[in-house]
């Protein structure tokens, strides 16, 4: 029988650090191809690597707070419990990564948050989710925006969710 690996195993094994939005991460790749800002769409001013990737882990008592970035982000499910992503746009979109869906895209400039969908009755439940995120063009700290209480006012119909995950 295979050994059950918990969140702490993966945090140590993958050398994950605490993330400002919640959870744990490690940057695993930054493409060495850099494009001048003038050659990118007008939304991008400075030169930028074309892609970056991270591992990202949430324990079942953690969440990724609402935030947005200026680039598309492709999420991949790897291990553990399913992950629920909440995307705020004209409508609230909910995507569950896990057994039946392994990847999804969060479009640039979309407010989004995430949490673990725990199911203690399932054999696969380990109290965490481990995913990967690819960003193109590459993630840049300067383009990252954490939500504040004003987001709940902007999305009044989803105030309870936004307040819980901010």
VEXLUMDREN-808954 format. One record per atom (N, C-alpha, C): residue in three letters; atom name; x, y, z. Coordinates in steps of 0.05 Angstrom, whole numbers, always signed. Layout:
<sites>
<'ALA' 'CA' <X Y Z>> ...
</sites>
This chain:
<sites>
<'UNK' 'N' <+17 -24 +0>> <'UNK' 'CA' <+0 +0 +0>> <'UNK' 'C' <+18 +25 +0>> <'UNK' 'N' <+11 +44 -16>> <'UNK' 'CA' <+27 +69 -19>> <'UNK' 'C' <+24 +85 +7>> <'UNK' 'N' <+46 +99 +13>> <'UNK' 'CA' <+46 +116 +37>> <'UNK' 'C' <+28 +141 +31>> <'UNK' 'N' <+12 +148 +51>> <'UNK' 'CA' <-4 +172 +48>> <'UNK' 'C' <+13 +197 +54>> <'UNK' 'N' <+14 +214 +36>> <'UNK' 'CA' <+30 +239 +39>> <'UNK' 'C' <+11 +262 +46>> <'UNK' 'N' <+19 +277 +66>> <'UNK' 'CA' <+3 +299 +75>> <'UNK' 'C' <+15 +326 +65>> <'UNK' 'N' <+1 +347 +72>> <'UNK' 'CA' <+10 +374 +63>> <'UNK' 'C' <+39 +380 +71>> <'UNK' 'N' <+45 +373 +96>> <'UNK' 'CA' <+72 +380 +106>> <'UNK' 'C' <+94 +365 +90>> <'UNK' 'N' <+88 +341 +81>> <'UNK' 'CA' <+107 +326 +64>> <'UNK' 'C' <+113 +342 +39>> <'UNK' 'N' <+92 +351 +25>> <'UNK' 'CA' <+96 +366 +0>> <'UNK' 'C' <+108 +393 +5>> <'UNK' 'N' <+102 +406 +26>> <'UNK' 'CA' <+114 +432 +32>> <'UNK' 'C' <+144 +429 +35>> <'UNK' 'N' <+153 +408 +49>> <'UNK' 'CA' <+181 +403 +53>> <'UNK' 'C' <+194 +392 +27>> <'UNK' 'N' <+181 +373 +14>> <'UNK' 'CA' <+192 +360 -10>> <'UNK' 'C' <+196 +380 -33>> <'UNK' 'N' <+177 +399 -36>> <'UNK' 'CA' <+178 +418 -58>> <'UNK' 'C' <+190 +445 -49>> <'UNK' 'N' <+199 +446 -24>> <'UNK' 'CA' <+211 +471 -13>> <'UNK' 'C' <+192 +495 -17>> <'UNK' 'N' <+167 +491 -9>> <'UNK' 'CA' <+148 +513 -11>> <'UNK' 'C' <+150 +533 +11>> <'UNK' 'N' <+145 +558 +4>> <'UNK' 'CA' <+146 +581 +23>> <'UNK' 'C' <+118 +591 +27>> <'UNK' 'N' <+113 +606 +49>> <'UNK' 'CA' <+87 +618 +53>> <'UNK' 'C' <+82 +639 +31>> <'UNK' 'N' <+57 +640 +22>> <'UNK' 'CA' <+49 +659 +1>> <'UNK' 'C' <+33 +681 +14>> <'UNK' 'N' <+37 +706 +4>> <'UNK' 'CA' <+23 +729 +15>> <'UNK' 'C' <-7 +727 +13>> <'UNK' 'N' <-18 +712 -7>> <'UNK' 'CA' <-47 +710 -10>> <'UNK' 'C' <-58 +686 +6>> <'UNK' 'N' <-41 +671 +19>> <'UNK' 'CA' <-49 +647 +34>> <'UNK' 'C' <-37 +623 +20>> <'UNK' 'N' <-33 +602 +35>> <'UNK' 'CA' <-21 +577 +24>> <'UNK' 'C' <+9 +579 +22>> <'UNK' 'N' <+19 +561 +4>> <'UNK' 'CA' <+48 +557 +2>> <'UNK' 'C' <+55 +554 -27>> <'UNK' 'N' <+79 +563 -35>> <'UNK' 'CA' <+86 +562 -64>> <'UNK' 'C' <+116 +561 -68>> <'UNK' 'N' <+124 +553 -92>> <'UNK' 'CA' <+152 +555 -101>> <'UNK' 'C' <+151 +560 -131>> <'UNK' 'N' <+166 +580 -139>> <'UNK' 'CA' <+169 +586 -168>> <'UNK' 'C' <+187 +565 -179>> <'UNK' 'N' <+178 +552 -200>> <'UNK' 'CA' <+192 +529 -212>> <'UNK' 'C' <+204 +535 -239>> <'UNK' 'N' <+194 +557 -252>> <'UNK' 'CA' <+204 +562 -279>> <'UNK' 'C' <+198 +591 -286>> <'UNK' 'N' <+218 +603 -299>> <'UNK' 'CA' <+215 +629 -313>> <'UNK' 'C' <+228 +626 -340>> <'UNK' 'N' <+213 +630 -361>> <'UNK' 'CA' <+224 +628 -388>> <'UNK' 'C' <+246 +648 -392>> <'UNK' 'N' <+267 +640 -405>> <'UNK' 'CA' <+289 +658 -411>> <'UNK' 'C' <+284 +675 -435>> <'UNK' 'N' <+262 +671 -449>> <'UNK' 'CA' <+255 +688 -471>> <'UNK' 'C' <+240 +713 -460>> <'UNK' 'N' <+252 +736 -465>> <'UNK' 'CA' <+241 +761 -455>> <'UNK' 'C' <+232 +778 -478>> <'UNK' 'N' <+209 +789 -476>> <'UNK' 'CA' <+197 +806 -498>> <'UNK' 'C' <+197 +835 -488>> <'UNK' 'N' <+205 +853 -506>> <'UNK' 'CA' <+204 +881 -500>> <'UNK' 'C' <+175 +890 -497>> <'UNK' 'N' <+169 +908 -478>> <'UNK' 'CA' <+142 +918 -474>> <'UNK' 'C' <+129 +928 -499>> <'UNK' 'N' <+144 +940 -517>> <'UNK' 'CA' <+133 +951 -541>> <'UNK' 'C' <+123 +930 -560>> <'UNK' 'N' <+132 +905 -556>> <'UNK' 'CA' <+123 +883 -573>> <'UNK' 'C' <+100 +867 -561>> <'UNK' 'N' <+92 +875 -537>> <'UNK' 'CA' <+69 +862 -523>> <'UNK' 'C' <+44 +879 -527>> <'UNK' 'N' <+20 +868 -522>> <'UNK' 'CA' <-4 +884 -523>> <'UNK' 'C' <-1 +909 -505>> <'UNK' 'N' <-17 +929 -511>> <'UNK' 'CA' <-13 +955 -497>> <'UNK' 'C' <-18 +953 -467>> <'UNK' 'N' <-30 +932 -457>> <'UNK' 'CA' <-34 +929 -428>> <'UNK' 'C' <-7 +925 -413>> <'UNK' 'N' <+14 +918 -428>> <'UNK' 'CA' <+40 +913 -415>> <'UNK' 'C' <+60 +934 -424>> <'UNK' 'N' <+72 +947 -404>> <'UNK' 'CA' <+90 +969 -409>> <'UNK' 'C' <+119 +961 -411>> <'UNK' 'N' <+128 +944 -393>> <'UNK' 'CA' <+156 +937 -391>> <'UNK' 'C' <+162 +910 -404>> <'UNK' 'N' <+188 +905 -407>> <'UNK' 'CA' <+196 +879 -418>> <'UNK' 'C' <+187 +857 -398>> <'UNK' 'N' <+182 +833 -409>> <'UNK' 'CA' <+171 +812 -393>> <'UNK' 'C' <+179 +785 -404>> <'UNK' 'N' <+186 +767 -386>> <'UNK' 'CA' <+190 +739 -394>> <'UNK' 'C' <+164 +729 -405>> <'UNK' 'N' <+165 +710 -423>> <'UNK' 'CA' <+141 +700 -436>> <'UNK' 'C' <+124 +681 -419>> <'UNK' 'N' <+135 +669 -398>> <'UNK' 'CA' <+120 +650 -382>> <'UNK' 'C' <+134 +645 -355>> <'UNK' 'N' <+118 +637 -336>> <'UNK' 'CA' <+128 +628 -310>> <'UNK' 'C' <+110 +607 -298>> <'UNK' 'N' <+120 +591 -280>> <'UNK' 'CA' <+105 +570 -267>> <'UNK' 'C' <+111 +568 -237>> <'UNK' 'N' <+91 +559 -222>> <'UNK' 'CA' <+94 +554 -193>> <'UNK' 'C' <+80 +528 -185>> <'UNK' 'N' <+89 +517 -163>> <'UNK' 'CA' <+73 +498 -148>> <'UNK' 'C' <+58 +514 -128>> <'UNK' 'N' <+33 +506 -122>> <'UNK' 'CA' <+17 +521 -102>> <'UNK' 'C' <+2 +501 -85>> <'UNK' 'N' <+3 +503 -59>> <'UNK' 'CA' <-10 +484 -41>> <'UNK' 'C' <-27 +499 -21>> <'UNK' 'N' <-51 +490 -17>> <'UNK' 'CA' <-69 +500 +4>> <'UNK' 'C' <-76 +478 +23>> <'UNK' 'N' <-73 +482 +49>> <'UNK' 'CA' <-84 +464 +69>> <'UNK' 'C' <-113 +469 +71>> <'UNK' 'N' <-128 +449 +82>> <'UNK' 'CA' <-157 +452 +83>> <'UNK' 'C' <-167 +475 +101>> <'UNK' 'N' <-150 +486 +118>> <'UNK' 'CA' <-158 +508 +135>> <'UNK' 'C' <-147 +535 +124>> <'UNK' 'N' <-137 +535 +100>> <'UNK' 'CA' <-126 +559 +87>> <'UNK' 'C' <-143 +566 +62>> <'UNK' 'N' <-139 +590 +52>> <'UNK' 'CA' <-151 +598 +27>> <'UNK' 'C' <-133 +618 +13>> <'UNK' 'N' <-137 +620 -13>> <'UNK' 'CA' <-124 +640 -29>> <'UNK' 'C' <-143 +664 -31>> <'UNK' 'N' <-135 +686 -19>> <'UNK' 'CA' <-152 +709 -18>> <'UNK' 'C' <-157 +721 -46>> <'UNK' 'N' <-179 +735 -49>> <'UNK' 'CA' <-185 +748 -75>> <'UNK' 'C' <-162 +765 -83>> <'UNK' 'N' <-154 +762 -108>> <'UNK' 'CA' <-132 +777 -120>> <'UNK' 'C' <-135 +776 -150>> <'UNK' 'N' <-119 +792 -164>> <'UNK' 'CA' <-118 +791 -193>> <'UNK' 'C' <-91 +797 -203>> <'UNK' 'N' <-85 +788 -227>> <'UNK' 'CA' <-60 +794 -240>> <'UNK' 'C' <-66 +802 -269>> <'UNK' 'N' <-46 +813 -282>> <'UNK' 'CA' <-50 +824 -309>> <'UNK' 'C' <-44 +804 -332>> <'UNK' 'N' <-44 +779 -325>> <'UNK' 'CA' <-37 +758 -345>> <'UNK' 'C' <-56 +734 -341>> <'UNK' 'N' <-59 +718 -362>> <'UNK' 'CA' <-75 +694 -360>> <'UNK' 'C' <-59 +674 -342>> <'UNK' 'N' <-75 +659 -326>> <'UNK' 'CA' <-63 +639 -308>> <'UNK' 'C' <-76 +612 -313>> <'UNK' 'N' <-61 +593 -321>> <'UNK' 'CA' <-70 +566 -325>> <'UNK' 'C' <-65 +549 -300>> <'UNK' 'N' <-86 +539 -288>> <'UNK' 'CA' <-84 +523 -263>> <'UNK' 'C' <-86 +493 -271>> <'UNK' 'N' <-68 +476 -258>> <'UNK' 'CA' <-67 +447 -262>> <'UNK' 'C' <-71 +434 -235>> <'UNK' 'N' <-88 +414 -233>> <'UNK' 'CA' <-91 +398 -209>> <'UNK' 'C' <-71 +376 -209>> <'UNK' 'N' <-58 +372 -185>> <'UNK' 'CA' <-38 +350 -182>> <'UNK' 'C' <-47 +329 -162>> <'UNK' 'N' <-51 +337 -137>> <'UNK' 'CA' <-56 +318 -115>> <'UNK' 'C' <-74 +329 -94>> <'UNK' 'N' <-85 +311 -78>> <'UNK' 'CA' <-101 +318 -54>> <'UNK' 'C' <-130 +322 -61>> <'UNK' 'N' <-143 +338 -45>> <'UNK' 'CA' <-171 +344 -48>> <'UNK' 'C' <-176 +363 -71>> <'UNK' 'N' <-201 +364 -81>> <'UNK' 'CA' <-207 +383 -102>> <'UNK' 'C' <-203 +412 -92>> <'UNK' 'N' <-200 +430 -111>> <'UNK' 'CA' <-196 +459 -106>> <'UNK' 'C' <-219 +473 -120>> <'UNK' 'N' <-232 +491 -105>> <'UNK' 'CA' <-253 +508 -116>> <'UNK' 'C' <-242 +536 -121>> <'UNK' 'N' <-244 +544 -146>> <'UNK' 'CA' <-237 +571 -154>> <'UNK' 'C' <-262 +588 -158>> <'UNK' 'N' <-262 +612 -148>> <'UNK' 'CA' <-283 +631 -151>> <'UNK' 'C' <-273 +654 -168>> <'UNK' 'N' <-286 +658 -192>> <'UNK' 'CA' <-278 +680 -210>> <'UNK' 'C' <-301 +700 -211>> <'UNK' 'N' <-294 +725 -206>> <'UNK' 'CA' <-314 +747 -206>> <'UNK' 'C' <-312 +763 -232>> <'UNK' 'N' <-333 +764 -246>> <'UNK' 'CA' <-336 +779 -270>> <'UNK' 'C' <-364 +790 -271>> <'UNK' 'N' <-376 +790 -295>> <'UNK' 'CA' <-404 +797 -297>> <'UNK' 'C' <-421 +779 -279>> <'UNK' 'N' <-413 +754 -277>> <'UNK' 'CA' <-426 +734 -261>> <'UNK' 'C' <-404 +720 -244>> <'UNK' 'N' <-412 +707 -222>> <'UNK' 'CA' <-394 +691 -207>> <'UNK' 'C' <-391 +664 -221>> <'UNK' 'N' <-366 +657 -227>> <'UNK' 'CA' <-361 +630 -239>> <'UNK' 'C' <-346 +614 -219>> <'UNK' 'N' <-355 +589 -215>> <'UNK' 'CA' <-342 +571 -196>> <'UNK' 'C' <-331 +547 -212>> <'UNK' 'N' <-306 +541 -208>> <'UNK' 'CA' <-293 +518 -222>> <'UNK' 'C' <-281 +501 -201>> <'UNK' 'N' <-286 +475 -202>> <'UNK' 'CA' <-274 +456 -184>> <'UNK' 'C' <-254 +439 -199>> <'UNK' 'N' <-229 +441 -191>> <'UNK' 'CA' <-207 +425 -202>> <'UNK' 'C' <-204 +400 -185>> <'UNK' 'N' <-201 +377 -197>> <'UNK' 'CA' <-198 +352 -182>> <'UNK' 'C' <-203 +328 -199>> <'UNK' 'N' <-220 +310 -190>> <'UNK' 'CA' <-224 +284 -203>> <'UNK' 'C' <-234 +286 -232>> <'UNK' 'N' <-251 +306 -238>> <'UNK' 'CA' <-263 +307 -264>> <'UNK' 'C' <-253 +329 -282>> <'UNK' 'N' <-240 +349 -270>> <'UNK' 'CA' <-229 +371 -286>> <'UNK' 'C' <-201 +377 -275>> <'UNK' 'N' <-182 +376 -293>> <'UNK' 'CA' <-154 +378 -284>> <'UNK' 'C' <-141 +405 -289>> <'UNK' 'N' <-153 +422 -306>> <'UNK' 'CA' <-142 +448 -310>> <'UNK' 'C' <-163 +468 -318>> <'UNK' 'N' <-157 +493 -314>> <'UNK' 'CA' <-174 +515 -322>> <'UNK' 'C' <-157 +540 -325>> <'UNK' 'N' <-168 +560 -339>> <'UNK' 'CA' <-155 +586 -342>> <'UNK' 'C' <-169 +607 -327>> <'UNK' 'N' <-154 +623 -312>> <'UNK' 'CA' <-165 +648 -301>> <'UNK' 'C' <-156 +670 -319>> <'UNK' 'N' <-174 +683 -333>> <'UNK' 'CA' <-167 +705 -351>> <'UNK' 'C' <-154 +729 -336>> <'UNK' 'N' <-136 +742 -350>> <'UNK' 'CA' <-123 +765 -338>> <'UNK' 'C' <-143 +786 -328>> <'UNK' 'N' <-135 +800 -307>> <'UNK' 'CA' <-151 +821 -295>> <'UNK' 'C' <-177 +811 -282>> <'UNK' 'N' <-179 +785 -277>> <'UNK' 'CA' <-203 +774 -264>> <'UNK' 'C' <-197 +771 -234>> <'UNK' 'N' <-215 +781 -217>> <'UNK' 'CA' <-213 +776 -188>> <'UNK' 'C' <-220 +747 -183>> <'UNK' 'N' <-202 +733 -167>> <'UNK' 'CA' <-208 +705 -161>> <'UNK' 'C' <-196 +697 -134>> <'UNK' 'N' <-207 +676 -123>> <'UNK' 'CA' <-198 +665 -98>> <'UNK' 'C' <-201 +635 -100>> <'UNK' 'N' <-190 +620 -80>> <'UNK' 'CA' <-192 +591 -81>> <'UNK' 'C' <-192 +580 -53>> <'UNK' 'N' <-204 +556 -51>> <'UNK' 'CA' <-204 +541 -25>> <'UNK' 'C' <-205 +511 -31>> <'UNK' 'N' <-197 +496 -11>> <'UNK' 'CA' <-197 +467 -13>> <'UNK' 'C' <-226 +457 -9>> <'UNK' 'N' <-234 +438 -25>> <'UNK' 'CA' <-260 +424 -22>> <'UNK' 'C' <-254 +398 -7>> <'UNK' 'N' <-257 +398 +20>> <'UNK' 'CA' <-250 +375 +36>> <'UNK' 'C' <-273 +355 +35>> <'UNK' 'N' <-266 +330 +33>> <'UNK' 'CA' <-286 +308 +34>> <'UNK' 'C' <-272 +285 +50>> <'UNK' 'N' <-275 +287 +76>> <'UNK' 'CA' <-261 +268 +94>> <'UNK' 'C' <-269 +239 +89>> <'UNK' 'N' <-292 +235 +76>> <'UNK' 'CA' <-301 +207 +71>> <'UNK' 'C' <-287 +195 +47>> <'UNK' 'N' <-275 +211 +30>> <'UNK' 'CA' <-262 +200 +6>> <'UNK' 'C' <-234 +190 +12>> <'UNK' 'N' <-226 +168 -1>> <'UNK' 'CA' <-199 +158 +3>> <'UNK' 'C' <-178 +178 -5>> <'UNK' 'N' <-184 +195 -25>> <'UNK' 'CA' <-164 +214 -35>> <'UNK' 'C' <-161 +238 -17>> <'UNK' 'N' <-178 +241 +3>> <'UNK' 'CA' <-177 +265 +19>> <'UNK' 'C' <-153 +265 +38>> <'UNK' 'N' <-137 +285 +36>> <'UNK' 'CA' <-113 +287 +53>> <'UNK' 'C' <-111 +314 +66>> <'UNK' 'N' <-132 +330 +64>> <'UNK' 'CA' <-132 +356 +78>> <'UNK' 'C' <-115 +378 +64>> <'UNK' 'N' <-111 +375 +38>> <'UNK' 'CA' <-96 +395 +23>> <'UNK' 'C' <-102 +392 -6>> <'UNK' 'N' <-94 +411 -22>> <'UNK' 'CA' <-94 +409 -51>> <'UNK' 'C' <-67 +419 -61>> <'UNK' 'N' <-56 +406 -80>> <'UNK' 'CA' <-31 +414 -93>> <'UNK' 'C' <-37 +418 -123>> <'UNK' 'N' <-31 +442 -132>> <'UNK' 'CA' <-36 +450 -159>> <'UNK' 'C' <-11 +463 -171>> <'UNK' 'N' <-12 +468 -197>> <'UNK' 'CA' <+9 +484 -210>> <'UNK' 'C' <-5 +507 -224>> <'UNK' 'N' <+10 +529 -227>> <'UNK' 'CA' <-1 +552 -242>> <'UNK' 'C' <+20 +562 -261>> <'UNK' 'N' <+12 +565 -287>> <'UNK' 'CA' <+29 +576 -308>> <'UNK' 'C' <+17 +603 -315>> <'UNK' 'N' <+34 +623 -317>> <'UNK' 'CA' <+26 +650 -323>> <'UNK' 'C' <+40 +659 -348>> <'UNK' 'N' <+24 +671 -367>> <'UNK' 'CA' <+35 +682 -391>> <'UNK' 'C' <+22 +708 -399>> <'UNK' 'N' <+37 +730 -404>> <'UNK' 'CA' <+66 +731 -399>> <'UNK' 'C' <+72 +727 -369>> <'UNK' 'N' <+97 +723 -362>> <'UNK' 'CA' <+105 +714 -336>> <'UNK' 'C' <+94 +732 -314>> <'UNK' 'N' <+90 +720 -290>> <'UNK' 'CA' <+81 +735 -267>> <'UNK' 'C' <+102 +755 -258>> <'UNK' 'N' <+93 +779 -251>> <'UNK' 'CA' <+110 +800 -240>> <'UNK' 'C' <+97 +810 -215>> <'UNK' 'N' <+112 +812 -193>> <'UNK' 'CA' <+102 +822 -168>> <'UNK' 'C' <+88 +849 -170>> <'UNK' 'N' <+99 +866 -187>> <'UNK' 'CA' <+88 +894 -190>> <'UNK' 'C' <+60 +894 -202>> <'UNK' 'N' <+52 +872 -214>> <'UNK' 'CA' <+25 +871 -228>> <'UNK' 'C' <+5 +856 -211>> <'UNK' 'N' <+12 +848 -187>> <'UNK' 'CA' <-5 +832 -170>> <'UNK' 'C' <-21 +851 -152>> <'UNK' 'N' <-47 +846 -149>> <'UNK' 'CA' <-64 +863 -133>> <'UNK' 'C' <-82 +847 -115>> <'UNK' 'N' <-78 +850 -88>> <'UNK' 'CA' <-95 +838 -68>> <'UNK' 'C' <-120 +854 -65>> <'UNK' 'N' <-143 +841 -61>> <'UNK' 'CA' <-168 +855 -57>> <'UNK' 'C' <-169 +866 -29>> <'UNK' 'N' <-185 +887 -26>> <'UNK' 'CA' <-191 +899 +0>> <'UNK' 'C' <-222 +899 +4>> <'UNK' 'N' <-231 +912 +25>> <'UNK' 'CA' <-260 +912 +31>> <'UNK' 'C' <-276 +925 +9>> <'UNK' 'N' <-265 +941 -8>> <'UNK' 'CA' <-279 +953 -30>> <'UNK' 'C' <-289 +933 -50>> <'UNK' 'N' <-277 +910 -52>> <'UNK' 'CA' <-286 +890 -71>> <'UNK' 'C' <-314 +880 -64>> <'UNK' 'N' <-320 +878 -38>> <'UNK' 'CA' <-347 +869 -30>> <'UNK' 'C' <-368 +889 -38>> <'UNK' 'N' <-361 +914 -38>> <'UNK' 'CA' <-380 +935 -47>> <'UNK' 'C' <-384 +933 -77>> <'UNK' 'N' <-363 +928 -92>> <'UNK' 'CA' <-364 +925 -121>> <'UNK' 'C' <-381 +901 -130>> <'UNK' 'N' <-379 +880 -114>> <'UNK' 'CA' <-394 +855 -120>> <'UNK' 'C' <-413 +849 -98>> <'UNK' 'N' <-432 +868 -93>> <'UNK' 'CA' <-451 +866 -71>> <'UNK' 'C' <-466 +840 -71>> <'UNK' 'N' <-473 +829 -94>> <'UNK' 'CA' <-488 +803 -94>> <'UNK' 'C' <-472 +780 -83>> <'UNK' 'N' <-446 +784 -81>> <'UNK' 'CA' <-428 +762 -71>> <'UNK' 'C' <-413 +771 -46>> <'UNK' 'N' <-424 +791 -32>> <'UNK' 'CA' <-410 +803 -9>> <'UNK' 'C' <-401 +782 +11>> <'UNK' 'N' <-418 +763 +19>> <'UNK' 'CA' <-410 +743 +39>> <'UNK' 'C' <-386 +727 +31>> <'UNK' 'N' <-385 +718 +6>> <'UNK' 'CA' <-363 +703 -5>> <'UNK' 'C' <-338 +720 -5>> <'UNK' 'N' <-340 +744 -15>> <'UNK' 'CA' <-317 +762 -17>> <'UNK' 'C' <-306 +769 +10>> <'UNK' 'N' <-323 +774 +29>> <'UNK' 'CA' <-313 +781 +56>> <'UNK' 'C' <-300 +756 +69>> <'UNK' 'N' <-311 +732 +64>> <'UNK' 'CA' <-299 +708 +76>> <'UNK' 'C' <-272 +702 +64>> <'UNK' 'N' <-268 +708 +39>> <'UNK' 'CA' <-243 +701 +25>> <'UNK' 'C' <-225 +726 +19>> <'UNK' 'N' <-228 +746 +36>> <'UNK' 'CA' <-211 +770 +33>> <'UNK' 'C' <-197 +775 +60>> 
</sites>
